[in-house]
Amino acid sequence: MKFITLAIERQPSLNGGQRGAALLVFMLLLTMSVAAFLLTGMSQFSRQLASPFHNSAVLAEAKTALIAYARLSDPELSSQTGLNYRYLPCPDQDGDGLAESPCGSSSAEGWLPWMSLGLPPLRDASGSCLRYAVSAAYKLGASGPPLITALPGGDFTLNNADGIISGGVVAVLFAPGESVAGQSRGFAMNTATECGSTVILSDKNLASNYLDTLAGVDNAALPNFITAPTVLDMSTSFNDNLTAILSSEL
């Protein structure tokens, strides 16, 4: 009887050096993946930490520019009379940086008119341009000019979650932050401006798509505004940062 022996060919196994090299490549890829994940998280966390400081800085810059405008834009300025009035610009309604003129007889809200103020397009930490509300009596073209010896009260009230902080606010500046639930900031094709849209009623320009509601106060609806408390519940859809201008600061 003949026995036939079948030889099974075995694939050569990796030697120690090859196994070590493969393990090294695997560990390198794992390290790179973990590092990328951690750096992404740290970057997001850093942006979150930096947001309030950035927003405070751009709001302060805008406020300084508005106060300077009020002190230097007196249309009746002369060497004899000096600065008699404290006018503020109208808001910008389409986001091109220019104050609208005229802008009605009542208080108004819109984009900060950065170009009319001699500023670059100031943006908050989310990339949104600043918003701006101004009282009727302080707008250029107001029926009763704001005389510095008897400045009129402002139209606005500034609140926090506990109640009124200040009444008679002349103007308010907003850093809107990221959009929250229910907000849409799209615009029609080929109508984008630096901050908004040439179509005034576009979602891109509407205050309700930028400013939020807290404790029953809607920042998109004049004349009452609310500032964020020190601590916000994570479920609260509110991220507005704002600063006010009082008549005493003009």
PyMOL commands that set and color helices and strands:
alter all, ss='L'
color gray80, all
select helices_A, chain A and resi 16-72+136-138+148-150+207-209+247-249
alter helices_A, ss='H'
color red, helices_A
select strands_A, chain A and resi 108-111+131-134+156-160+163-175+213-214+217-218+224-226+241-246
alter strands_A, ss='S'
color yellow, strands_A
deselect
rebuild
show_as cartoon
